[in-house]
Each structure stands twice: as C-alpha cells, then as structure tokens.
Amino acid sequence: MRVGFRGWKKWFTFPVLLASAWLRLPANAQDDAASWVTETQDASVQLVSDQFKFTEGPTADTGGNVYFTDQPSNRISLWKTDGTVVDFLSPAGRSNGLYFALDGKLIACADESNQMWEIGSDGSHRILLEGFEGKRLNGPNDVWLDSNGTIYFTDPYYQRPWWTHQKPELAKQSIYKADRDGSNIVCVDDALVKPNGIVGDSSKRIIFVADIGDGKTYKYQIGSDGSLLDREVFCRRGSDGMTLDKAGNVFLTGSDGVYVYNARGEPIQTIRVPESWTANVCLGGEDRRTLFITAMDSVYTIRVKYPGVGSK
C-alpha cells in the first residue's frame, strides 16, 4: 500500500523560498547539447517504487548500484542496475545523506544520534564523529568526500521526533570537514542560514553547497589545506540535495522537480517529477547516466546525456 507524506510532513520543514514556479528555458536557448541534459528534450521520469515514507540520500557504488535512505522507516535500500530494489540495512541510524568513500565504505549522516557513520558492505558500522568542540552536532544532513578522503558535510537543524532534546547545542548551522577517520573536524563555513545539499568535483577543486534557508547555492574553491575559499553565489536557488555531471551541469532539487543549471549557473532544464518535493539525486547505472531521484515516498529514474562526476 502506498504510504502518503501527510503523516510524516511534520518531521521535515522546508523553507517556502524553494516553493517557486517552474523554471523556463532561457529565451535564447538552442536545441543543442547545451540546452537540455536528458536524452531527449521531452523525456519523462520513470517510477521505480512508491513503497516508502520519505526517501533521501542516493549515492552510487562503483558498479552504478544506488543506495538510498528512507529516514522515517530507519532503513537504507538498494536499487540494483537490473532495476530491482532490496533492503540493505535496518535499523540504519536514521541515516539521511550518503556517499561512498574510495575504499568502498558507505559514509552516512546518521542523525538519530547526530553522528557520522562508516558502513561496511555487510551492514556493520562504526561512528566516525558525533560532536564539534564538545557540543552535539545539529544533525548531519548531506555529505560529499574529496578524492583524498576528506569528508565534507552540512549540519542544519531540523527538529526530529526521535530526539529527546528540543534545541541545538551549536549556535550556528554550518559546513564541516573532517579527515577520513573522523578526526580533525573543522568548521569551514558558518555564515549560511541552513546549509543542506552538497557535492563537489575533486578534479576541478570545486564544491557546491546549497543554503536552503536563504534560497541560494554557493560555489567554493577547495584550498590546498581543504578549506573552502572564494565563496560565490552560483545560482539563486537553494536545494535539498544535488549532483554533478561531467559536462559541469548541476542538478538541484526541491519543489516539484529537478532543476538543472549549466556550469555558468544558468538554468537549462527542469525535469518534472509527479511529487510535490524532490529531496535528492545522484547519477547511477552501469554507465552512470541514469539520474536517480528520491521524491517523497517514491523513487524515479530518467536517462541523461552525460555521466556523473567521478565515473570512469
């Protein structure tokens, strides 16, 4: 039986800044490779499954299989490249955002106890970190790993029904980095309203972070010491989650669809999704050209032109 979002929506608070009208293609857009990212301009998403409560955090392994979370159900599921969906781990620490490290371990924002986890292929886990300067993290939300193993994650505050505390210990909602083993945690930006989606390109030494509370997505340069430098507004749209393709296009999520921007921060396509909210995206499949979309109680796919960053 399909489980609707109504019973869960009090768990997730989304700023009204993202509830905007559909983006339109620029007036001078031409019907060429720069004008849209799906295989055909009128391509539509395909439903994979609607047997969830609220899906999030998709990330692809080296084979293109996609792991994603269903936070209200406290589980991580696995979409295989043959199209089947199976359970991977339950309970799963109320995991939200996920990302694979180069060693094959799954890094998870496990906000049941405000922690970052490392999960093995057998489902075993260890806690990498759970606080900053002696205070409890707000609730790690989304994560990206640099090719050198540095972990970057966003830490907004969304009150969860499974918490016993009713307010954050940290005064600011920030972006952090840590070494691969969870040590040496550092705040790399605390000047955002509510940081959420995050993704980067190790080869270009850039990282994107969405401030969903201020309706903006920022672009940073990654410094030699891992710091985030030269922050600039990439586009005036926040995002719950995001991904990148090899052409430099950035895929953002939010109200009613996936919004695609080229490397210059210009909107080039909106991929419509028949749900009121899209939470996150990644590029999976054997050729990494299947856009996997987590949206409310459902997950969808659509084929795109370019593979994801980091794929062979």
KABEL-V696992 format. One record per pair of residues at least 6 apart in sequence whose ideal C-beta (glycine too) atoms are under 8 Angstrom apart, sorted by sequence separation. I is the first residue (numbers start at 1). J is the second residue. D is the distance in Angstrom with one decimal. If there is no record, write none. Layout:
BEGIN
i = [I,I]
j = [J,J]
d = [D,D]
END
This chain:
BEGIN
i = [29,35,60,61,69,70,79,80,100,101,110,119,130,131,145,146,178,189,200,201,210,211,222,223,244,245,252,253,261,262,283,284,293,59,60,69,70,78,99,100,109,110,118,130,145,159,178,200,210,211,221,222,243,244,251,252,260,261,283,285,292,293,58,59,68,69,77,78,98,99,108,117,118,129,143,144,177,178,199,200,209,210,220,221,242,243,251,252,259,260,283,284,292,293,58,59,67,68,77,78,98,107,108,117,143,144,176,177,198,199,208,209,220,221,242,251,252,260,282,283,292,293,25,31,57,58,67,68,77,78,98,107,108,117,118,143,176,198,208,220,242,250,259,260,281,282,291,25,57,67,68,76,77,97,98,107,108,116,117,142,143,157,176,177,197,198,208,209,220,242,249,250,259,260,281,290,291,56,57,66,67,75,76,96,97,106,107,115,116,141,142,175,176,197,198,207,208,219,220,241,249,250,258,259,281,290,291,55,56,65,66,75,76,95,96,105,106,115,116,140,141,174,175,197,206,207,218,219,239,240,249,250,257,258,280,281,290,291,55,56,65,75,76,95,96,105,106,115,116,140,141,174,175,195,196,206,218,219,238,239,240,248,249,257,280,289,290,55,56,65,75,93,95,96,105,110,115,140,141,155,174,175,195,196,197,206,207,218,219,235,237,239,247,248,257,258,278,279,289,54,65,74,75,76,92,94,95,114,139,157,174,195,196,205,206,217,218,234,238,247,256,257,278,279,285,289,53,54,64,73,74,75,93,94,101,104,108,113,114,138,139,141,156,173,175,192,194,195,205,216,217,235,237,256,278,279,289,52,53,54,63,74,92,93,94,137,138,139,155,172,174,193,194,216,217,277,289,53,74,76,93,138,139,155,173,192,194,209,216,249,256,277,288,289,53,74,93,154,155,173,175,189,193,194,197,216,217,239,256,258,271,273,275,276,287,288,52,58,67,107,139,154,155,173,174,192,193,207,215,216,217,255,256,257,275,283,76,93,95,114,115,153,173,192,200,215,216,217,237,255,256,271,273,69,71,114,128,152,153,175,215,254,258,275,288,71,93,114,116,152,153,214,237,254,283,284,287,52,71,114,115,152,153,213,217,253,283,69,114,151,192,208,212,235,253,282,69,116,150,151,210,211,212,234,253,273,69,111,150,151,210,212,253,283,69,111,136,150,151,210,68,76,89,109,110,111,138,149,150,210,235,251,48,67,109,149,151,189,234,271,76,93,109,136,138,210,233,235,109,136,137,217,258,89,109,135,136,175,208,48,88,108,116,135,138,145,217,258,49,107,152,208,48,116,157,240,57,62,74,107,132,156,188,240,241,242,243,245,57,59,61,67,69,156,188,189,240,241,242,243,56,57,58,59,60,155,156,173,186,188,240,241,243,251,253,56,57,59,154,186,197,12,62,154,189,196,197,208,210,212,11,61,76,96,97,102,154,196,197,199,201,96,97,99,101,107,109,132,154,196,197,198,199,200,8,96,97,98,99,100,102,153,196,197,199,7,8,96,97,99,152,219,59,102,2,3,5,101,112,152,243,2,3,5,111,129,177,3,112,128,177,57,177,199,57,128,129,132,175,241,128,129,141,142,144,146,148,127,132,141,142,143,144,147,152,154,197,97,129,142,144,146,147,156,197,97,156,249,247,245,247,11,245,246,11,245,246,116,245,246,144,245,246,8,118,244,245,243,244,246,94,116,243,94,146,150,101,146,197,57,142,97,203,201,202,201,199,142,97,13,12,13,11,11,11,10,147,15,58,97,57,56,18,17,17,15,17,18,14,15,17,15,81,81,79,81,37,37,37,68,79,33,37,85,66,20,66,18,65,18,64,79,17,18,64,18,58,60,64,15,37,56,57,58,59,60,63,64,36,55,56,58,60,64,68,54,55,60,14,45,58,64,66,68,45,34,41,44,45,60,45,37,38,68,36,37,60,35,36,38,20,22,34,35,58,19,20,22,58,18,19,23,58,18,57,56,29,55,14,26,55,26,55,58,25,26,54,55,24,25,54,55,23,25,53,55,52,24,51,52,23,50,52,22,45,50,60,49,22,48,49,47,48,47,48,47,48,46,45,46,45,46,45,44,43,43,14,38,39,38,39,38,39,37,38,37,37,5,5,33,5,5,4,3,2]
j = [35,41,66,67,75,76,85,86,106,107,116,125,136,137,151,152,184,195,206,207,216,217,228,229,250,251,258,259,267,268,289,290,299,66,67,76,77,85,106,107,116,117,125,137,152,166,185,207,217,218,228,229,250,251,258,259,267,268,290,292,299,300,66,67,76,77,85,86,106,107,116,125,126,137,151,152,185,186,207,208,217,218,228,229,250,251,259,260,267,268,291,292,300,301,67,68,76,77,86,87,107,116,117,126,152,153,185,186,207,208,217,218,229,230,251,260,261,269,291,292,301,302,35,41,67,68,77,78,87,88,108,117,118,127,128,153,186,208,218,230,252,260,269,270,291,292,301,36,68,78,79,87,88,108,109,118,119,127,128,153,154,168,187,188,208,209,219,220,231,253,260,261,270,271,292,301,302,68,69,78,79,87,88,108,109,118,119,127,128,153,154,187,188,209,210,219,220,231,232,253,261,262,270,271,293,302,303,68,69,78,79,88,89,108,109,118,119,128,129,153,154,187,188,210,219,220,231,232,252,253,262,263,270,271,293,294,303,304,69,70,79,89,90,109,110,119,120,129,130,154,155,188,189,209,210,220,232,233,252,253,254,262,263,271,294,303,304,70,71,80,90,108,110,111,120,125,130,155,156,170,189,190,210,211,212,221,222,233,234,250,252,254,262,263,272,273,293,294,304,70,81,90,91,92,108,110,111,130,155,173,190,211,212,221,222,233,234,250,254,263,272,273,294,295,301,305,70,71,81,90,91,92,110,111,118,121,125,130,131,155,156,158,173,190,192,209,211,212,222,233,234,252,254,273,295,296,306,70,71,72,81,92,110,111,112,155,156,157,173,190,192,211,212,234,235,295,307,72,93,95,112,157,158,174,192,211,213,228,235,268,275,296,307,308,73,94,113,174,175,193,195,209,213,214,217,236,237,259,276,278,291,293,295,296,307,308,73,79,88,128,160,175,176,194,195,213,214,228,236,237,238,276,277,278,296,304,98,115,117,136,137,175,195,214,222,237,238,239,259,277,278,293,295,92,94,137,151,175,176,198,238,277,281,298,311,95,117,138,140,176,177,238,261,278,307,308,311,77,96,139,140,177,178,238,242,278,308,95,140,177,218,234,238,261,279,308,96,143,177,178,237,238,239,261,280,300,97,139,178,179,238,240,281,311,98,140,165,179,180,239,98,106,119,139,140,141,168,179,180,240,265,281,79,98,140,180,182,220,265,302,108,125,141,168,170,242,265,267,142,169,170,250,291,123,143,169,170,209,242,83,123,143,151,170,173,180,252,293,85,143,188,244,85,153,194,277,95,100,112,145,170,194,226,278,279,280,281,283,96,98,100,106,108,195,227,228,279,280,281,282,96,97,98,99,100,195,196,213,226,228,280,281,283,291,293,97,98,100,195,227,238,54,104,196,231,238,239,250,252,254,54,104,119,139,140,145,197,239,240,242,244,140,141,143,145,151,153,176,198,240,241,242,243,244,53,141,142,143,144,145,147,198,241,242,244,53,54,142,143,145,198,265,106,149,50,51,53,149,160,200,291,51,52,54,160,178,226,53,162,178,227,108,228,250,109,181,182,185,228,294,182,183,195,196,198,200,202,182,187,196,197,198,199,202,207,209,252,153,185,198,200,202,203,212,253,154,213,306,305,304,306,71,305,306,72,306,307,178,307,308,207,308,309,72,182,308,309,308,309,311,160,182,309,162,222,226,180,226,280,142,241,198,309,309,310,310,309,280,241,158,158,159,158,160,161,161,310,194,241,280,241,241,212,212,213,212,214,215,212,213,215,215,284,285,284,286,245,247,249,280,292,247,251,299,282,237,284,237,284,238,284,299,238,239,285,240,280,282,286,238,260,279,280,281,282,283,286,287,260,279,280,282,284,288,292,279,280,285,240,271,284,290,292,294,272,262,269,272,273,288,274,268,269,299,268,269,292,268,269,271,254,256,268,269,292,254,255,257,293,254,255,259,294,255,294,294,268,294,254,266,295,267,296,299,267,268,296,297,267,268,297,298,267,269,297,299,297,270,297,298,270,297,299,270,293,298,308,298,272,298,299,298,299,299,300,300,301,300,300,301,301,302,302,302,302,303,277,302,303,303,304,304,305,304,305,305,306,276,277,305,296,297,297,297,297]
d = [4.6,7.4,5.2,7.0,7.3,7.8,5.2,7.1,5.9,5.7,6.8,4.6,7.2,6.0,5.6,7.0,6.1,7.6,6.3,7.7,7.5,7.2,6.7,4.9,5.8,7.5,7.0,7.5,5.6,5.2,6.8,5.3,6.6,6.9,7.9,5.4,6.4,7.0,7.7,7.3,6.4,4.4,6.4,6.5,7.3,7.1,4.3,3.6,4.6,6.6,7.5,7.4,7.8,7.4,5.5,4.6,7.2,6.6,6.9,8.0,6.8,4.4,5.1,5.7,7.1,7.6,5.9,5.3,5.9,5.2,7.2,4.8,5.4,7.9,6.4,5.1,7.3,7.3,7.3,6.8,7.1,7.7,4.0,4.5,6.2,4.9,7.5,7.6,6.5,5.4,5.9,4.9,7.7,7.0,7.1,7.6,5.8,5.8,6.9,7.4,6.9,6.7,4.4,7.1,6.9,7.6,5.6,5.4,7.0,5.5,5.9,5.3,6.2,4.7,5.9,5.5,6.9,4.4,7.8,7.3,5.6,7.3,6.8,7.0,7.9,4.1,7.3,8.0,5.7,4.4,5.3,7.2,7.8,6.2,5.4,4.2,6.6,7.0,6.9,6.5,5.3,7.2,8.0,7.2,6.0,5.3,6.6,7.8,5.6,5.4,6.9,7.8,6.0,7.5,7.4,6.0,5.7,7.3,6.5,6.7,7.8,4.7,5.6,5.2,7.8,5.0,5.5,7.0,5.3,6.8,5.6,4.8,5.6,6.8,6.6,5.2,5.1,6.8,4.2,7.3,7.9,6.0,4.7,7.8,4.3,7.3,7.7,5.2,4.5,7.3,5.1,7.3,6.5,7.2,7.3,7.5,7.7,7.5,7.9,5.0,6.8,8.0,7.2,7.9,5.3,7.5,7.4,5.8,4.8,6.1,4.4,7.7,4.4,4.2,4.5,4.9,4.2,7.5,5.0,5.1,4.9,4.9,5.2,4.0,6.2,5.0,5.2,5.4,3.8,4.8,5.7,7.7,5.1,4.2,7.8,7.4,6.0,5.1,6.9,7.6,6.6,6.6,7.3,6.3,7.9,6.5,7.8,7.0,7.3,7.4,6.7,7.8,4.5,5.5,5.1,6.8,6.7,7.9,7.8,5.4,5.9,6.7,7.0,5.5,4.9,6.1,7.5,5.6,5.8,5.2,3.7,6.6,5.0,5.7,6.1,7.9,4.2,5.6,5.4,7.5,6.4,7.7,7.1,7.4,7.3,6.2,5.8,6.2,4.1,7.8,5.8,5.9,7.8,3.2,4.9,6.6,5.7,4.8,5.5,6.6,5.8,6.1,7.3,4.6,7.2,6.4,7.7,6.0,6.7,5.7,4.1,5.8,4.1,6.1,6.7,7.6,6.0,7.1,6.9,7.5,7.0,5.0,7.1,6.6,7.9,7.2,5.8,5.8,5.1,7.3,4.6,5.4,3.1,5.5,7.6,6.6,7.7,6.6,7.6,4.8,6.8,7.6,4.7,7.8,7.1,7.3,6.4,7.6,4.6,5.5,4.8,7.7,7.2,6.6,4.5,7.6,6.9,4.5,7.8,5.2,6.7,5.7,7.3,7.7,3.6,5.4,6.1,6.2,6.2,4.3,7.3,5.5,5.3,7.9,5.2,6.5,5.2,4.0,7.7,5.9,4.8,4.1,6.0,5.6,6.6,4.4,3.0,8.0,7.4,7.1,7.5,5.6,3.9,8.0,5.3,5.6,7.1,7.9,7.3,7.2,5.3,7.4,3.2,7.4,7.6,5.7,6.1,7.8,6.3,5.7,7.3,6.1,4.0,6.8,6.1,4.5,6.8,8.0,6.1,7.4,6.7,5.6,6.1,5.4,6.8,7.2,4.3,6.4,6.2,7.3,6.5,6.9,7.6,6.2,4.4,7.2,7.3,6.7,7.1,5.1,7.5,7.4,6.1,6.8,7.0,6.4,6.1,5.9,6.2,6.4,7.5,7.8,5.1,6.8,5.6,4.3,7.4,6.7,5.8,7.2,4.8,7.0,5.9,6.1,3.7,7.0,5.7,7.0,5.5,7.2,8.0,6.7,7.9,6.5,6.3,7.6,7.8,7.7,5.8,5.6,7.1,5.0,7.9,7.1,7.5,4.1,3.0,4.8,6.9,6.5,7.7,6.1,3.9,5.2,6.1,6.9,6.1,7.3,5.6,4.8,8.0,5.7,6.5,7.3,5.9,6.0,7.9,4.0,7.4,7.4,4.9,6.3,5.8,7.3,6.5,5.8,7.7,6.8,6.6,3.7,7.2,7.9,6.7,7.9,7.3,7.2,4.9,7.1,7.0,7.5,4.5,5.0,6.4,5.7,3.7,3.4,7.5,7.8,4.8,6.2,7.5,7.1,5.7,7.8,5.7,6.3,7.8,7.4,6.4,4.7,7.0,7.3,7.2,4.6,5.5,4.1,7.5,5.8,6.3,7.3,6.9,7.6,7.0,5.3,5.9,7.7,6.4,6.1,5.2,5.6,7.3,7.4,6.5,6.5,7.7,7.5,6.6,7.6,7.5,6.3,6.6,4.5,7.6,7.2,5.8,7.7,4.8,6.3,5.5,4.4,5.6,6.3,7.8,5.8,5.8,5.6,4.9,2.8,6.7,5.0,5.3,4.5,7.2,5.1,7.3,7.2,5.8,7.7,7.7,4.5,6.2,5.9,5.6,6.9,7.6,6.9,4.3,5.6,4.0,7.9,7.9,6.6,7.4,5.6,7.0,7.0,4.2,6.1,6.8,7.9,7.4,7.3,7.7,7.9,7.3,7.7,7.4,6.6,5.8,4.9,5.9,7.2,5.7,4.8,5.5,6.3,6.2,6.7,5.3,5.7,4.4,7.3,5.7,7.7,5.5,5.5,3.5,7.1,5.6,7.6,6.9,7.0,7.4,4.2,5.4,7.9,5.4,7.0,4.8,5.4,6.1,7.8,7.5,7.1,5.1,7.5,7.7,6.7,7.9,6.9,7.7,7.2,7.2,6.6,6.6,5.8,5.4,5.3,6.0,7.2,8.0,7.7,8.0,7.7,7.3,6.8,4.0,5.6,6.9,7.5,3.0,7.8,7.7,6.1,5.0,6.6,7.6,7.5,6.8,5.7,5.4,6.9,5.3,3.8,6.5,6.6,7.1,7.3,5.6,4.9,5.1,5.3,7.8,7.5,7.1,7.9,7.5,6.9,7.4,6.8,4.4,7.9,7.9,5.0,6.5,4.0,5.5,7.5,6.5,7.2,6.9,5.8,5.9,5.1,7.8,6.8,6.6,6.3,4.4,7.4,7.2,6.4,7.9,6.3,6.8,5.1,6.7,7.3,7.2,7.4,6.1,7.9,7.8,5.0,7.3,8.0,7.9,7.5,7.2,5.9,6.6,7.7,7.9,6.6,5.9,7.8,7.9,7.0,7.9,7.3,7.4,7.2,6.5,7.6,7.5,5.8,7.2,6.6,7.4,5.4,3.7,7.2,7.5,5.8,7.3,5.2,6.9,7.6,5.5,7.8,6.6,7.7,7.9,7.7,6.2,7.7,4.1,7.3,6.9,5.4,4.9,6.9,6.2,7.7,4.7,7.8,5.7,5.5,4.6,7.0,5.3,4.8,5.8,6.7,5.4,6.7,7.1,7.2,7.8,6.4,5.4,4.2,3.8,5.9,7.4,7.2,7.9,7.8,7.4,6.6,7.3,7.5,4.7,5.5,7.3,6.5,7.9,7.2,5.6,6.7,7.7,7.0,6.9,6.6,6.3,5.7,7.5,6.2,4.4,6.6,8.0,7.0,6.9,7.6,4.9,7.8,6.3,7.1,7.8,4.0,4.6,5.5,5.5,5.3,7.1,5.4,6.8,3.7,7.8,6.4,6.8,7.0,7.1,7.7,7.4,7.4,6.4,7.0,7.7,6.6,6.6,6.9,4.6,6.8,5.7,5.4,4.8,7.8,7.6,6.8,4.6,5.7,7.2,5.4,6.5,4.1,7.0,6.7,7.6,7.6,5.7,6.3,4.6,7.9,6.1,5.7,5.8,6.3,4.1,5.4,6.8,6.6,4.6,7.1,5.9,6.8,6.8,6.0,4.7,6.8,6.7,5.5,6.2,5.0,7.2,5.6,6.7,7.6,7.7,6.9,4.8,6.0,6.6,5.5,6.6]
END
